[in-house]
Amino acid sequence: MTESAVQSTHDESHGGALGSRLNWLRAAVLGANDGVVSTAGLVVGVAGATDDRSALLTAGLAGLLAGSMSMAAGEYVSVSTQRDSEKAAIAMEKRELKEQPDAELKELTDLLEERGLSREVAREAAVQLTERDALRAHARVELGIDPDDLTNPWHAAWASFLAFTAGALLPLLAIVLPPSAWRLPVTVGSVLVALAFTGYSSARMGGAAVRPAVWRNVGGGALAMAVTYAAGSLLGAAGV
């Protein structure tokens, strides 16, 4: 294979791996962000109705467990569907390679040509890739799938569970550990700092502007806590 063809396939593989790692990291940051916001809204809302430490701890733990299990189950279902789709696409490609090898060779040549290779070099690269492992070549170049590295739903579920739990622990500990008079300001302050960090991180990973992302994240979290605290205060004043 020519140097250009080798470089083309080499870049594609590493680019896909890098994109996959960034997606996982971004999902972890967003999962932690969800844990911070949802649990903070819950415990601050309960704090508006009562200052009982046991009630706050019970509410926070319930929110943490419910949220983390929900995130894990949702991610498992989503990634399982993605994995099934990847397997189906690979199976179809395998069938097409068996039934229409010439057409598939031309298709691979066209795809390599679209990546910047000359027609002659693309043809040579396609022939050699097909001789080496036709299915893997088509899966990577045509489908953007690595047959040896399919998405794992269990990994996704555990990652979401742990990310949400890590985020939820911050407001939970902040609301139950300080003295009664300090619970609310400590919780609000620590949550806003955490949201600024997750907003900054998600923006940097996504290549977006940092300041708007941080302000959106902090503003959304602050609004959520304000609304739930107001609701809890009204319910507490009404004796509910």
C-alpha positions in Angstrom: 0.0 0.0 0.0 1.2 3.5 -0.7 2.3 5.9 2.0 -0.8 8.1 1.4 -3.2 5.2 1.7 -1.5 4.0 4.9 -1.8 7.6 6.3 -5.5 7.8 5.3 -6.5 4.6 7.1 -4.2 5.4 10.1 -5.8 8.8 10.6 -9.3 7.4 10.3 -8.8 4.9 13.0 -7.2 7.2 15.5 -9.7 10.0 14.7 -12.5 7.6 15.5 -10.9 6.5 18.8 -10.3 10.1 19.8 -13.9 11.0 19.0 -15.1 8.1 21.1 -13.0 9.1 24.1 -14.2 12.7 23.9 -17.8 11.5 23.7 -17.4 9.4 26.8 -15.7 12.2 28.7 -18.4 14.7 27.6 -21.1 12.2 28.7 -19.4 11.9 32.1 -19.3 15.7 32.6 -22.9 16.1 31.6 -23.9 13.2 33.9 -22.2 14.8 36.8 -23.8 18.1 35.9 -27.3 16.4 36.0 -26.5 14.9 39.4 -25.5 18.3 40.8 -28.5 20.2 39.4 -31.3 17.6 40.2 -30.0 16.8 43.7 -29.4 20.4 44.5 -32.9 21.3 43.4 -34.3 18.5 45.5 -32.5 19.2 48.8 -32.8 22.9 48.5 -36.5 22.5 48.0 -36.8 20.3 51.1 -34.6 22.8 53.0 -37.2 25.4 52.2 -39.8 23.4 54.1 -37.8 22.0 56.9 -34.3 22.2 58.5 -34.5 18.6 59.9 -31.2 16.9 59.0 -32.8 13.4 58.7 -35.4 14.7 56.2 -32.7 16.4 54.1 -30.5 13.3 54.1 -33.4 11.0 53.2 -34.5 13.2 50.4 -31.0 13.7 49.1 -30.2 9.9 49.2 -33.5 9.1 47.5 -32.8 11.6 44.7 -29.3 10.3 44.3 -30.3 6.7 44.0 -33.3 7.4 41.8 -31.4 9.7 39.5 -28.3 7.5 39.2 -30.4 4.3 38.5 -32.5 6.2 36.0 -29.4 7.5 34.2 -27.8 4.1 34.1 -30.9 2.4 32.8 -31.5 5.0 30.2 -27.9 4.8 29.0 -28.0 1.0 28.9 -31.1 1.0 26.7 -29.7 3.7 24.5 -26.3 2.2 23.9 -27.8 -1.3 23.6 -29.9 0.0 20.7 -26.8 1.6 19.2 -24.8 -1.6 19.5 -27.7 -3.6 17.9 -27.7 -1.1 15.0 -23.9 -1.5 14.6 -24.2 -5.2 14.5 -27.0 -5.1 12.0 -25.0 -2.8 9.8 -21.9 -5.0 9.9 -24.0 -8.1 9.2 -25.5 -6.4 6.1 -22.1 -5.3 4.9 -20.9 -8.9 5.3 -23.8 -10.2 3.2 -23.2 -7.5 0.5 -19.5 -8.4 0.4 -20.4 -12.0 -0.2 -23.1 -11.4 -2.8 -21.6 -8.3 -4.6 -17.9 -8.2 -4.1 -17.2 -6.2 -7.3 -19.7 -3.5 -6.4 -18.3 -3.3 -2.8 -14.8 -3.0 -4.1 -15.9 -0.1 -6.3 -17.7 1.5 -3.4 -14.6 1.3 -1.2 -12.5 2.8 -4.0 -15.0 5.7 -4.4 -14.9 6.3 -0.6 -11.1 6.4 -0.5 -11.1 8.7 -3.5 -13.4 11.1 -1.7 -10.8 11.3 1.0 -8.4 12.8 -1.3 -6.6 9.9 -3.0 -6.2 9.7 -6.7 -8.3 7.2 -8.5 -5.4 4.9 -9.2 -4.1 5.0 -5.6 -7.6 4.6 -4.2 -8.1 1.5 -6.3 -4.8 0.0 -5.2 -5.6 0.8 -1.6 -9.1 -0.7 -1.9 -7.8 -3.9 -3.4 -5.1 -4.4 -0.7 -7.5 -3.5 2.1 -10.1 -6.0 0.7 -7.5 -8.8 0.4 -6.4 -8.2 4.0 -9.8 -7.9 5.7 -12.7 -6.7 3.5 -15.2 -6.6 6.3 -13.1 -4.5 8.6 -12.1 -2.1 5.8 -15.7 -1.5 4.9 -16.8 -1.2 8.5 -14.3 1.5 9.2 -14.3 3.4 6.0 -17.9 3.1 4.9 -19.7 2.8 8.3 -17.3 4.5 10.7 -17.5 1.4 13.0 -14.6 -0.5 14.5 -15.8 -4.2 14.6 -13.3 -4.8 17.4 -14.5 -1.9 19.5 -18.3 -1.9 19.5 -20.0 0.3 22.1 -20.6 -1.6 25.4 -23.9 -0.8 27.1 -22.7 -2.0 30.5 -19.7 0.4 30.4 -22.1 3.2 29.5 -24.5 2.4 32.2 -21.8 2.2 34.9 -20.2 5.4 33.6 -23.5 7.3 33.8 -24.3 5.8 37.3 -20.9 6.9 38.7 -20.9 10.3 37.0 -24.4 11.1 38.3 -23.5 9.8 41.8 -20.4 11.9 42.0 -22.3 15.0 41.0 -25.1 14.3 43.4 -22.8 13.8 46.4 -21.8 17.4 46.4 -25.1 19.1 47.2 -26.1 16.1 49.4 -23.0 16.5 51.6 -23.2 20.3 51.5 -26.8 20.3 52.8 -26.3 17.8 55.7 -22.8 18.4 57.0 -22.7 22.2 57.9 -24.5 23.7 60.9 -28.2 24.6 60.2 -27.5 28.3 59.7 -24.9 27.6 57.0 -26.5 24.8 55.1 -28.3 26.8 52.5 -25.4 29.3 51.6 -22.8 26.5 51.6 -25.0 24.3 49.3 -25.9 27.1 46.9 -22.3 28.4 46.8 -20.7 25.0 46.2 -23.3 24.0 43.6 -22.8 27.2 41.6 -19.0 26.7 41.6 -19.5 23.1 40.5 -21.8 24.2 37.7 -19.3 26.8 36.5 -16.7 24.1 36.3 -18.9 21.6 34.4 -20.0 24.4 32.1 -16.4 25.3 31.4 -15.4 21.7 30.9 -18.2 20.9 28.5 -17.6 24.0 26.5 -13.8 23.3 26.2 -14.5 19.7 25.1 -17.0 20.8 22.6 -14.9 23.6 21.2 -17.6 26.2 22.1 -17.4 29.6 23.7 -16.7 29.2 27.4 -18.4 32.3 29.0 -21.9 31.7 27.5 -21.7 28.0 28.5 -20.7 28.8 32.1 -23.4 31.5 32.4 -26.1 29.2 31.0 -25.1 26.4 33.4 -24.9 28.6 36.5 -28.1 30.5 35.6 -30.0 27.3 35.0 -28.9 25.7 38.3 -29.6 28.9 40.2 -33.1 29.1 38.7 -33.8 25.5 39.6 -32.7 26.0 43.2 -34.7 29.3 43.5 -37.9 27.7 42.2 -37.6 24.6 44.4 -36.7 26.6 47.5 -39.7 28.9 46.9 -42.0 25.9 46.4 -40.6 24.2 49.6 -41.0 27.4 51.6 -44.6 27.8 50.5 -45.4 24.2 51.3 -43.7 24.5 54.7 -45.6 27.7 55.5 -48.8 26.0 54.6 -48.0 23.1 56.9 -48.0 20.5 54.1 
